């Protein structure tokens, strides 16, 4: 696992100085408590969402997507919502420095894999 990342999120206040990376086969969520690896073949959907995550309940996204694991200040900024196929936690919200670019890269990779 020594290849170059396709995207590295800058460490900012809004992501609590954490770093999010996209590789050809995975997403890495790096924080002060360790590193979480999400294989891209386990990712169902990645999308940019508006602030206030619980508001997704009123936006028709359902209960599960309204109470995800939030690794940073997703409630206050545009963020990326990741929906996984498996695992104990299937919904994760992160705030990379450029949410649109993050989603664009994830989608371009997952489309190639299909």
VEXBA-483576 format. One record per atom (N, C-alpha, C, O): residue number from 1; chain; atom name; x, y, z. Coordinates in steps of 0.02 Angstrom, whole numbers, plus 50000, padded with zeros to 5 digits. Layout:
% VEXBA-483576
+-----+----+----+-------+-------+-------+
:   i : ch : at :    c1 :    c2 :    c3 :
+-----+----+----+-------+-------+-------+
: NUM :  A : CA :     X :     Y :     Z :
...
+-----+----+----+-------+-------+-------+
//
This chain:
% VEXBA-483576
+-----+----+----+-------+-------+-------+
:   i : ch : at :    c1 :    c2 :    c3 :
+-----+----+----+-------+-------+-------+
:   1 :  A :  N : 50041 : 49940 : 50000 :
:   1 :  A : CA : 50000 : 50000 : 50000 :
:   1 :  A :  C : 50043 : 50063 : 50000 :
:   1 :  A :  O : 50034 : 50107 : 50042 :
:   2 :  A :  N : 50089 : 50067 : 49954 :
:   2 :  A : CA : 50133 : 50125 : 49953 :
:   2 :  A :  C : 50121 : 50169 : 49891 :
:   2 :  A :  O : 50161 : 50213 : 49877 :
:   3 :  A :  N : 50066 : 50157 : 49854 :
:   3 :  A : CA : 50052 : 50197 : 49795 :
:   3 :  A :  C : 50032 : 50268 : 49815 :
:   3 :  A :  O : 50016 : 50282 : 49873 :
:   4 :  A :  N : 50033 : 50312 : 49766 :
:   4 :  A : CA : 50016 : 50382 : 49778 :
:   4 :  A :  C : 49940 : 50390 : 49782 :
:   4 :  A :  O : 49903 : 50359 : 49743 :
:   5 :  A :  N : 49916 : 50431 : 49827 :
:   5 :  A : CA : 49844 : 50444 : 49831 :
:   5 :  A :  C : 49821 : 50486 : 49772 :
:   5 :  A :  O : 49859 : 50527 : 49745 :
:   6 :  A :  N : 49759 : 50477 : 49753 :
:   6 :  A : CA : 49728 : 50517 : 49699 :
:   6 :  A :  C : 49703 : 50583 : 49726 :
:   6 :  A :  O : 49696 : 50632 : 49689 :
:   7 :  A :  N : 49689 : 50585 : 49791 :
:   7 :  A : CA : 49664 : 50645 : 49823 :
:   7 :  A :  C : 49686 : 50644 : 49896 :
:   7 :  A :  O : 49681 : 50593 : 49929 :
:   8 :  A :  N : 49708 : 50701 : 49920 :
:   8 :  A : CA : 49724 : 50709 : 49991 :
:   8 :  A :  C : 49692 : 50774 : 50014 :
:   8 :  A :  O : 49707 : 50827 : 49989 :
:   9 :  A :  N : 49648 : 50768 : 50063 :
:   9 :  A : CA : 49614 : 50826 : 50090 :
:   9 :  A :  C : 49661 : 50865 : 50136 :
:   9 :  A :  O : 49696 : 50836 : 50177 :
:  10 :  A :  N : 49661 : 50930 : 50127 :
:  10 :  A : CA : 49701 : 50972 : 50171 :
:  10 :  A :  C : 49672 : 50971 : 50241 :
:  10 :  A :  O : 49612 : 50966 : 50250 :
:  11 :  A :  N : 49716 : 50976 : 50290 :
:  11 :  A : CA : 49694 : 50978 : 50360 :
:  11 :  A :  C : 49670 : 51049 : 50375 :
:  11 :  A :  O : 49708 : 51097 : 50370 :
:  12 :  A :  N : 49607 : 51054 : 50395 :
:  12 :  A : CA : 49576 : 51118 : 50411 :
:  12 :  A :  C : 49537 : 51113 : 50476 :
:  12 :  A :  O : 49526 : 51058 : 50502 :
:  13 :  A :  N : 49517 : 51170 : 50502 :
:  13 :  A : CA : 49477 : 51172 : 50563 :
:  13 :  A :  C : 49413 : 51131 : 50554 :
:  13 :  A :  O : 49394 : 51092 : 50598 :
:  14 :  A :  N : 49379 : 51141 : 50497 :
:  14 :  A : CA : 49314 : 51108 : 50487 :
:  14 :  A :  C : 49318 : 51032 : 50485 :
:  14 :  A :  O : 49268 : 50998 : 50498 :
:  15 :  A :  N : 49377 : 51004 : 50468 :
:  15 :  A : CA : 49384 : 50931 : 50471 :
:  15 :  A :  C : 49427 : 50910 : 50531 :
:  15 :  A :  O : 49453 : 50855 : 50535 :
:  16 :  A :  N : 49432 : 50957 : 50579 :
:  16 :  A : CA : 49468 : 50945 : 50642 :
:  16 :  A :  C : 49539 : 50921 : 50629 :
:  16 :  A :  O : 49565 : 50878 : 50665 :
:  17 :  A :  N : 49570 : 50949 : 50578 :
:  17 :  A : CA : 49640 : 50936 : 50560 :
:  17 :  A :  C : 49652 : 50862 : 50543 :
:  17 :  A :  O : 49708 : 50837 : 50550 :
:  18 :  A :  N : 49599 : 50828 : 50522 :
:  18 :  A : CA : 49605 : 50758 : 50501 :
:  18 :  A :  C : 49620 : 50757 : 50426 :
:  18 :  A :  O : 49610 : 50807 : 50391 :
:  19 :  A :  N : 49642 : 50700 : 50402 :
:  19 :  A : CA : 49659 : 50695 : 50332 :
:  19 :  A :  C : 49620 : 50637 : 50300 :
:  19 :  A :  O : 49618 : 50582 : 50327 :
:  20 :  A :  N : 49591 : 50651 : 50243 :
:  20 :  A : CA : 49554 : 50600 : 50206 :
:  20 :  A :  C : 49588 : 50590 : 50139 :
:  20 :  A :  O : 49604 : 50638 : 50104 :
:  21 :  A :  N : 49600 : 50527 : 50122 :
:  21 :  A : CA : 49636 : 50511 : 50060 :
:  21 :  A :  C : 49597 : 50462 : 50018 :
:  21 :  A :  O : 49562 : 50418 : 50044 :
:  22 :  A :  N : 49602 : 50470 : 49952 :
:  22 :  A : CA : 49572 : 50422 : 49906 :
:  22 :  A :  C : 49628 : 50389 : 49867 :
:  22 :  A :  O : 49672 : 50423 : 49839 :
:  23 :  A :  N : 49627 : 50323 : 49866 :
:  23 :  A : CA : 49673 : 50284 : 49825 :
:  23 :  A :  C : 49632 : 50248 : 49771 :
:  23 :  A :  O : 49571 : 50254 : 49771 :
:  24 :  A :  N : 49664 : 50213 : 49727 :
:  24 :  A : CA : 49629 : 50179 : 49672 :
:  24 :  A :  C : 49580 : 50126 : 49697 :
:  24 :  A :  O : 49533 : 50109 : 49661 :
:  25 :  A :  N : 49591 : 50100 : 49757 :
:  25 :  A : CA : 49549 : 50045 : 49781 :
:  25 :  A :  C : 49517 : 50057 : 49849 :
:  25 :  A :  O : 49483 : 50013 : 49875 :
:  26 :  A :  N : 49529 : 50115 : 49879 :
:  26 :  A : CA : 49504 : 50126 : 49947 :
:  26 :  A :  C : 49502 : 50201 : 49965 :
:  26 :  A :  O : 49531 : 50243 : 49931 :
:  27 :  A :  N : 49465 : 50214 : 50019 :
:  27 :  A : CA : 49464 : 50280 : 50050 :
:  27 :  A :  C : 49495 : 50271 : 50119 :
:  27 :  A :  O : 49477 : 50225 : 50155 :
:  28 :  A :  N : 49542 : 50315 : 50137 :
:  28 :  A : CA : 49572 : 50312 : 50203 :
:  28 :  A :  C : 49551 : 50374 : 50242 :
:  28 :  A :  O : 49557 : 50431 : 50219 :
:  29 :  A :  N : 49525 : 50362 : 50302 :
:  29 :  A : CA : 49505 : 50416 : 50347 :
:  29 :  A :  C : 49555 : 50416 : 50404 :
:  29 :  A :  O : 49554 : 50372 : 50447 :
:  30 :  A :  N : 49599 : 50466 : 50404 :
:  30 :  A : CA : 49652 : 50470 : 50454 :
:  30 :  A :  C : 49634 : 50522 : 50507 :
:  30 :  A :  O : 49619 : 50579 : 50491 :
:  31 :  A :  N : 49636 : 50500 : 50569 :
:  31 :  A : CA : 49620 : 50546 : 50624 :
:  31 :  A :  C : 49668 : 50534 : 50682 :
:  31 :  A :  O : 49713 : 50492 : 50678 :
:  32 :  A :  N : 49658 : 50572 : 50736 :
:  32 :  A : CA : 49701 : 50565 : 50794 :
:  32 :  A :  C : 49691 : 50498 : 50830 :
:  32 :  A :  O : 49733 : 50478 : 50870 :
:  33 :  A :  N : 49637 : 50463 : 50815 :
:  33 :  A : CA : 49625 : 50398 : 50847 :
:  33 :  A :  C : 49643 : 50340 : 50802 :
:  33 :  A :  O : 49630 : 50282 : 50819 :
:  34 :  A :  N : 49672 : 50354 : 50744 :
:  34 :  A : CA : 49694 : 50300 : 50700 :
:  34 :  A :  C : 49671 : 50310 : 50629 :
:  34 :  A :  O : 49649 : 50364 : 50609 :
:  35 :  A :  N : 49675 : 50255 : 50591 :
:  35 :  A : CA : 49658 : 50257 : 50520 :
:  35 :  A :  C : 49604 : 50206 : 50506 :
:  35 :  A :  O : 49609 : 50148 : 50525 :
:  36 :  A :  N : 49552 : 50228 : 50471 :
:  36 :  A : CA : 49497 : 50184 : 50450 :
:  36 :  A :  C : 49501 : 50177 : 50375 :
:  36 :  A :  O : 49504 : 50227 : 50339 :
:  37 :  A :  N : 49502 : 50115 : 50351 :
:  37 :  A : CA : 49506 : 50102 : 50279 :
:  37 :  A :  C : 49439 : 50077 : 50254 :
:  37 :  A :  O : 49411 : 50029 : 50281 :
:  38 :  A :  N : 49412 : 50110 : 50202 :
:  38 :  A : CA : 49350 : 50090 : 50171 :
:  38 :  A :  C : 49365 : 50066 : 50100 :
:  38 :  A :  O : 49379 : 50106 : 50057 :
:  39 :  A :  N : 49363 : 50000 : 50088 :
:  39 :  A : CA : 49374 : 49976 : 50019 :
:  39 :  A :  C : 49320 : 50004 : 49973 :
:  39 :  A :  O : 49261 : 50005 : 49992 :
:  40 :  A :  N : 49338 : 50026 : 49914 :
:  40 :  A : CA : 49289 : 50056 : 49869 :
:  40 :  A :  C : 49237 : 50006 : 49845 :
:  40 :  A :  O : 49182 : 50027 : 49827 :
:  41 :  A :  N : 49253 : 49942 : 49845 :
:  41 :  A : CA : 49202 : 49894 : 49825 :
:  41 :  A :  C : 49149 : 49884 : 49879 :
:  41 :  A :  O : 49099 : 49849 : 49868 :
:  42 :  A :  N : 49160 : 49913 : 49938 :
:  42 :  A : CA : 49111 : 49910 : 49992 :
:  42 :  A :  C : 49069 : 49974 : 49996 :
:  42 :  A :  O : 49023 : 49979 : 50037 :
:  43 :  A :  N : 49085 : 50023 : 49954 :
:  43 :  A : CA : 49050 : 50087 : 49955 :
:  43 :  A :  C : 48992 : 50086 : 49906 :
:  43 :  A :  O : 49001 : 50075 : 49846 :
:  44 :  A :  N : 48931 : 50097 : 49931 :
:  44 :  A : CA : 48872 : 50099 : 49889 :
:  44 :  A :  C : 48863 : 50167 : 49856 :
:  44 :  A :  O : 48847 : 50172 : 49797 :
:  45 :  A :  N : 48873 : 50220 : 49895 :
:  45 :  A : CA : 48859 : 50287 : 49870 :
:  45 :  A :  C : 48902 : 50338 : 49908 :
:  45 :  A :  O : 48917 : 50330 : 49967 :
:  46 :  A :  N : 48921 : 50390 : 49872 :
:  46 :  A : CA : 48958 : 50446 : 49901 :
:  46 :  A :  C : 48925 : 50509 : 49872 :
:  46 :  A :  O : 48919 : 50516 : 49811 :
:  47 :  A :  N : 48904 : 50554 : 49916 :
:  47 :  A : CA : 48871 : 50615 : 49891 :
:  47 :  A :  C : 48886 : 50674 : 49936 :
:  47 :  A :  O : 48900 : 50667 : 49996 :
:  48 :  A :  N : 48883 : 50734 : 49906 :
:  48 :  A : CA : 48891 : 50795 : 49943 :
:  48 :  A :  C : 48823 : 50813 : 49974 :
:  48 :  A :  O : 48772 : 50810 : 49941 :
:  49 :  A :  N : 48825 : 50831 : 50038 :
:  49 :  A : CA : 48763 : 50847 : 50075 :
:  49 :  A :  C : 48770 : 50916 : 50107 :
:  49 :  A :  O : 48825 : 50938 : 50122 :
:  50 :  A :  N : 48714 : 50949 : 50118 :
:  50 :  A : CA : 48715 : 51015 : 50151 :
:  50 :  A :  C : 48725 : 51007 : 50227 :
:  50 :  A :  O : 48718 : 50952 : 50254 :
:  51 :  A :  N : 48740 : 51062 : 50260 :
:  51 :  A : CA : 48749 : 51060 : 50333 :
:  51 :  A :  C : 48687 : 51036 : 50370 :
:  51 :  A :  O : 48632 : 51031 : 50342 :
:  52 :  A :  N : 48697 : 51022 : 50432 :
:  52 :  A : CA : 48649 : 50995 : 50480 :
:  52 :  A :  C : 48627 : 50926 : 50456 :
:  52 :  A :  O : 48576 : 50917 : 50422 :
:  53 :  A :  N : 48666 : 50877 : 50476 :
:  53 :  A : CA : 48658 : 50808 : 50454 :
:  53 :  A :  C : 48589 : 50781 : 50472 :
:  53 :  A :  O : 48558 : 50746 : 50432 :
:  54 :  A :  N : 48564 : 50795 : 50532 :
:  54 :  A : CA : 48499 : 50769 : 50553 :
:  54 :  A :  C : 48443 : 50795 : 50507 :
:  54 :  A :  O : 48390 : 50765 : 50503 :
:  55 :  A :  N : 48456 : 50850 : 50473 :
:  55 :  A : CA : 48408 : 50877 : 50425 :
:  55 :  A :  C : 48394 : 50831 : 50367 :
:  55 :  A :  O : 48343 : 50839 : 50333 :
:  56 :  A :  N : 48437 : 50782 : 50355 :
:  56 :  A : CA : 48425 : 50733 : 50301 :
:  56 :  A :  C : 48362 : 50693 : 50314 :
:  56 :  A :  O : 48332 : 50667 : 50266 :
:  57 :  A :  N : 48342 : 50688 : 50376 :
:  57 :  A : CA : 48279 : 50654 : 50392 :
:  57 :  A :  C : 48220 : 50691 : 50359 :
:  57 :  A :  O : 48175 : 50661 : 50331 :
:  58 :  A :  N : 48222 : 50757 : 50363 :
:  58 :  A : CA : 48169 : 50799 : 50332 :
:  58 :  A :  C : 48178 : 50805 : 50257 :
:  58 :  A :  O : 48130 : 50821 : 50222 :
:  59 :  A :  N : 48238 : 50791 : 50232 :
:  59 :  A : CA : 48252 : 50794 : 50160 :
:  59 :  A :  C : 48237 : 50728 : 50126 :
:  59 :  A :  O : 48252 : 50720 : 50066 :
:  60 :  A :  N : 48208 : 50680 : 50162 :
:  60 :  A : CA : 48188 : 50617 : 50133 :
:  60 :  A :  C : 48243 : 50564 : 50126 :
:  60 :  A :  O : 48236 : 50517 : 50087 :
:  61 :  A :  N : 48297 : 50571 : 50164 :
:  61 :  A : CA : 48352 : 50523 : 50159 :
:  61 :  A :  C : 48344 : 50464 : 50207 :
:  61 :  A :  O : 48382 : 50416 : 50202 :
:  62 :  A :  N : 48297 : 50467 : 50252 :
:  62 :  A : CA : 48285 : 50411 : 50297 :
:  62 :  A :  C : 48321 : 50419 : 50363 :
:  62 :  A :  O : 48366 : 50461 : 50371 :
:  63 :  A :  N : 48300 : 50378 : 50411 :
:  63 :  A : CA : 48325 : 50382 : 50479 :
:  63 :  A :  C : 48400 : 50364 : 50484 :
:  63 :  A :  O : 48438 : 50400 : 50517 :
:  64 :  A :  N : 48421 : 50310 : 50452 :
:  64 :  A : CA : 48491 : 50287 : 50458 :
:  64 :  A :  C : 48540 : 50339 : 50431 :
:  64 :  A :  O : 48593 : 50351 : 50461 :
:  65 :  A :  N : 48523 : 50371 : 50376 :
:  65 :  A : CA : 48568 : 50421 : 50348 :
:  65 :  A :  C : 48567 : 50486 : 50387 :
:  65 :  A :  O : 48611 : 50529 : 50379 :
:  66 :  A :  N : 48518 : 50494 : 50430 :
:  66 :  A : CA : 48512 : 50555 : 50471 :
:  66 :  A :  C : 48553 : 50551 : 50535 :
:  66 :  A :  O : 48564 : 50601 : 50568 :
:  67 :  A :  N : 48574 : 50491 : 50553 :
:  67 :  A : CA : 48614 : 50481 : 50614 :
:  67 :  A :  C : 48678 : 50442 : 50599 :
:  67 :  A :  O : 48687 : 50387 : 50625 :
:  68 :  A :  N : 48722 : 50469 : 50556 :
:  68 :  A : CA : 48783 : 50434 : 50538 :
:  68 :  A :  C : 48839 : 50446 : 50589 :
:  68 :  A :  O : 48831 : 50485 : 50636 :
:  69 :  A :  N : 48894 : 50412 : 50578 :
:  69 :  A : CA : 48955 : 50428 : 50615 :
:  69 :  A :  C : 48983 : 50491 : 50584 :
:  69 :  A :  O : 48996 : 50493 : 50524 :
:  70 :  A :  N : 48993 : 50543 : 50624 :
:  70 :  A : CA : 49022 : 50606 : 50600 :
:  70 :  A :  C : 49092 : 50612 : 50629 :
:  70 :  A :  O : 49101 : 50614 : 50689 :
:  71 :  A :  N : 49141 : 50615 : 50584 :
:  71 :  A : CA : 49211 : 50617 : 50606 :
:  71 :  A :  C : 49236 : 50688 : 50616 :
:  71 :  A :  O : 49293 : 50698 : 50639 :
:  72 :  A :  N : 49197 : 50737 : 50599 :
:  72 :  A : CA : 49219 : 50807 : 50605 :
:  72 :  A :  C : 49159 : 50853 : 50613 :
:  72 :  A :  O : 49109 : 50833 : 50644 :
:  73 :  A :  N : 49162 : 50913 : 50586 :
:  73 :  A : CA : 49109 : 50962 : 50596 :
:  73 :  A :  C : 49059 : 50962 : 50538 :
:  73 :  A :  O : 49041 : 51015 : 50513 :
:  74 :  A :  N : 49037 : 50903 : 50517 :
:  74 :  A : CA : 48991 : 50896 : 50460 :
:  74 :  A :  C : 48925 : 50933 : 50471 :
:  74 :  A :  O : 48893 : 50952 : 50423 :
:  75 :  A :  N : 48905 : 50942 : 50533 :
:  75 :  A : CA : 48842 : 50977 : 50547 :
:  75 :  A :  C : 48845 : 51051 : 50529 :
:  75 :  A :  O : 48793 : 51084 : 50521 :
:  76 :  A :  N : 48905 : 51078 : 50522 :
:  76 :  A : CA : 48912 : 51150 : 50510 :
:  76 :  A :  C : 48935 : 51169 : 50440 :
:  76 :  A :  O : 48934 : 51228 : 50423 :
:  77 :  A :  N : 48955 : 51119 : 50400 :
:  77 :  A : CA : 48982 : 51133 : 50333 :
:  77 :  A :  C : 48955 : 51083 : 50282 :
:  77 :  A :  O : 48931 : 51029 : 50301 :
:  78 :  A :  N : 48959 : 51101 : 50218 :
:  78 :  A : CA : 48945 : 51051 : 50166 :
:  78 :  A :  C : 48993 : 50993 : 50177 :
:  78 :  A :  O : 49051 : 51003 : 50193 :
:  79 :  A :  N : 48968 : 50933 : 50170 :
:  79 :  A : CA : 49009 : 50875 : 50187 :
:  79 :  A :  C : 48995 : 50818 : 50138 :
:  79 :  A :  O : 48952 : 50823 : 50094 :
:  80 :  A :  N : 49032 : 50764 : 50146 :
:  80 :  A : CA : 49025 : 50705 : 50105 :
:  80 :  A :  C : 48993 : 50650 : 50147 :
:  80 :  A :  O : 49016 : 50635 : 50202 :
:  81 :  A :  N : 48939 : 50621 : 50122 :
:  81 :  A : CA : 48906 : 50564 : 50155 :
:  81 :  A :  C : 48927 : 50501 : 50118 :
:  81 :  A :  O : 48917 : 50495 : 50057 :
:  82 :  A :  N : 48954 : 50453 : 50155 :
:  82 :  A : CA : 48975 : 50389 : 50126 :
:  82 :  A :  C : 48927 : 50335 : 50152 :
:  82 :  A :  O : 48916 : 50329 : 50212 :
:  83 :  A :  N : 48899 : 50297 : 50106 :
:  83 :  A : CA : 48854 : 50242 : 50123 :
:  83 :  A :  C : 48888 : 50177 : 50103 :
:  83 :  A :  O : 48904 : 50166 : 50045 :
:  84 :  A :  N : 48900 : 50134 : 50153 :
:  84 :  A : CA : 48935 : 50071 : 50142 :
:  84 :  A :  C : 48886 : 50012 : 50137 :
:  84 :  A :  O : 48830 : 50016 : 50162 :
:  85 :  A :  N : 48908 : 49958 : 50105 :
:  85 :  A : CA : 48868 : 49897 : 50099 :
:  85 :  A :  C : 48867 : 49858 : 50165 :
:  85 :  A :  O : 48816 : 49831 : 50184 :
:  86 :  A :  N : 48924 : 49855 : 50198 :
:  86 :  A : CA : 48930 : 49812 : 50257 :
:  86 :  A :  C : 48966 : 49849 : 50313 :
:  86 :  A :  O : 48988 : 49906 : 50306 :
:  87 :  A :  N : 48972 : 49815 : 50369 :
:  87 :  A : CA : 49006 : 49844 : 50426 :
:  87 :  A :  C : 48956 : 49866 : 50479 :
:  87 :  A :  O : 48897 : 49875 : 50466 :
:  88 :  A :  N : 48982 : 49875 : 50538 :
:  88 :  A : CA : 48940 : 49896 : 50594 :
:  88 :  A :  C : 48914 : 49967 : 50583 :
:  88 :  A :  O : 48856 : 49982 : 50599 :
:  89 :  A :  N : 48957 : 50010 : 50555 :
:  89 :  A : CA : 48937 : 50078 : 50539 :
:  89 :  A :  C : 48934 : 50085 : 50464 :
:  89 :  A :  O : 48985 : 50080 : 50430 :
:  90 :  A :  N : 48874 : 50096 : 50437 :
:  90 :  A : CA : 48864 : 50098 : 50365 :
:  90 :  A :  C : 48859 : 50168 : 50337 :
:  90 :  A :  O : 48863 : 50178 : 50276 :
:  91 :  A :  N : 48849 : 50218 : 50379 :
:  91 :  A : CA : 48842 : 50287 : 50357 :
:  91 :  A :  C : 48894 : 50329 : 50394 :
:  91 :  A :  O : 48895 : 50331 : 50455 :
:  92 :  A :  N : 48936 : 50363 : 50355 :
:  92 :  A : CA : 48990 : 50404 : 50383 :
:  92 :  A :  C : 48989 : 50472 : 50349 :
:  92 :  A :  O : 48981 : 50476 : 50288 :
:  93 :  A :  N : 48996 : 50525 : 50387 :
:  93 :  A : CA : 49001 : 50593 : 50360 :
:  93 :  A :  C : 49069 : 50622 : 50375 :
:  93 :  A :  O : 49093 : 50619 : 50432 :
:  94 :  A :  N : 49100 : 50651 : 50324 :
:  94 :  A : CA : 49165 : 50683 : 50331 :
:  94 :  A :  C : 49163 : 50750 : 50295 :
:  94 :  A :  O : 49120 : 50762 : 50253 :
:  95 :  A :  N : 49210 : 50793 : 50312 :
:  95 :  A : CA : 49213 : 50860 : 50281 :
:  95 :  A :  C : 49282 : 50871 : 50251 :
:  95 :  A :  O : 49324 : 50903 : 50281 :
:  96 :  A :  N : 49293 : 50843 : 50190 :
:  96 :  A : CA : 49357 : 50857 : 50157 :
:  96 :  A :  C : 49360 : 50930 : 50135 :
:  96 :  A :  O : 49309 : 50965 : 50135 :
:  97 :  A :  N : 49419 : 50954 : 50118 :
:  97 :  A : CA : 49427 : 51024 : 50099 :
:  97 :  A :  C : 49387 : 51042 : 50036 :
:  97 :  A :  O : 49366 : 51099 : 50028 :
:  98 :  A :  N : 49377 : 50994 : 49991 :
:  98 :  A : CA : 49339 : 51006 : 49929 :
:  98 :  A :  C : 49290 : 50947 : 49920 :
:  98 :  A :  O : 49306 : 50899 : 49885 :
:  99 :  A :  N : 49231 : 50950 : 49951 :
:  99 :  A : CA : 49184 : 50895 : 49947 :
:  99 :  A :  C : 49165 : 50874 : 49876 :
:  99 :  A :  O : 49159 : 50815 : 49861 :
: 100 :  A :  N : 49156 : 50923 : 49831 :
: 100 :  A : CA : 49137 : 50907 : 49762 :
: 100 :  A :  C : 49192 : 50867 : 49727 :
: 100 :  A :  O : 49177 : 50818 : 49692 :
: 101 :  A :  N : 49253 : 50887 : 49735 :
: 101 :  A : CA : 49309 : 50851 : 49704 :
: 101 :  A :  C : 49317 : 50781 : 49734 :
: 101 :  A :  O : 49329 : 50733 : 49698 :
: 102 :  A :  N : 49308 : 50775 : 49799 :
: 102 :  A : CA : 49312 : 50711 : 49833 :
: 102 :  A :  C : 49262 : 50662 : 49803 :
: 102 :  A :  O : 49279 : 50605 : 49787 :
: 103 :  A :  N : 49199 : 50684 : 49796 :
: 103 :  A : CA : 49146 : 50641 : 49768 :
: 103 :  A :  C : 49160 : 50626 : 49695 :
: 103 :  A :  O : 49149 : 50569 : 49673 :
: 104 :  A :  N : 49182 : 50675 : 49657 :
: 104 :  A : CA : 49197 : 50665 : 49586 :
: 104 :  A :  C : 49249 : 50610 : 49577 :
: 104 :  A :  O : 49242 : 50566 : 49534 :
: 105 :  A :  N : 49302 : 50612 : 49616 :
: 105 :  A : CA : 49355 : 50561 : 49611 :
: 105 :  A :  C : 49329 : 50493 : 49632 :
: 105 :  A :  O : 49342 : 50443 : 49599 :
: 106 :  A :  N : 49293 : 50490 : 49687 :
: 106 :  A : CA : 49264 : 50425 : 49710 :
: 106 :  A :  C : 49219 : 50395 : 49657 :
: 106 :  A :  O : 49224 : 50335 : 49643 :
: 107 :  A :  N : 49176 : 50434 : 49628 :
: 107 :  A : CA : 49130 : 50409 : 49577 :
: 107 :  A :  C : 49166 : 50387 : 49514 :
: 107 :  A :  O : 49147 : 50337 : 49484 :
: 108 :  A :  N : 49217 : 50424 : 49494 :
: 108 :  A : CA : 49254 : 50404 : 49434 :
: 108 :  A :  C : 49289 : 50337 : 49443 :
: 108 :  A :  O : 49294 : 50298 : 49396 :
: 109 :  A :  N : 49313 : 50324 : 49503 :
: 109 :  A : CA : 49347 : 50260 : 49518 :
: 109 :  A :  C : 49296 : 50204 : 49522 :
: 109 :  A :  O : 49308 : 50150 : 49494 :
: 110 :  A :  N : 49241 : 50215 : 49556 :
: 110 :  A : CA : 49191 : 50161 : 49564 :
: 110 :  A :  C : 49158 : 50144 : 49498 :
: 110 :  A :  O : 49139 : 50087 : 49487 :
: 111 :  A :  N : 49151 : 50192 : 49453 :
: 111 :  A : CA : 49123 : 50178 : 49386 :
: 111 :  A :  C : 49170 : 50135 : 49345 :
: 111 :  A :  O : 49148 : 50094 : 49305 :
: 112 :  A :  N : 49236 : 50144 : 49353 :
: 112 :  A : CA : 49285 : 50103 : 49317 :
: 112 :  A :  C : 49284 : 50031 : 49342 :
: 112 :  A :  O : 49295 : 49985 : 49304 :
: 113 :  A :  N : 49270 : 50022 : 49407 :
: 113 :  A : CA : 49271 : 49955 : 49436 :
: 113 :  A :  C : 49210 : 49914 : 49415 :
: 113 :  A :  O : 49213 : 49853 : 49417 :
: 114 :  A :  N : 49156 : 49946 : 49396 :
: 114 :  A : CA : 49094 : 49910 : 49379 :
: 114 :  A :  C : 49096 : 49881 : 49310 :
: 114 :  A :  O : 49048 : 49849 : 49288 :
+-----+----+----+-------+-------+-------+
//
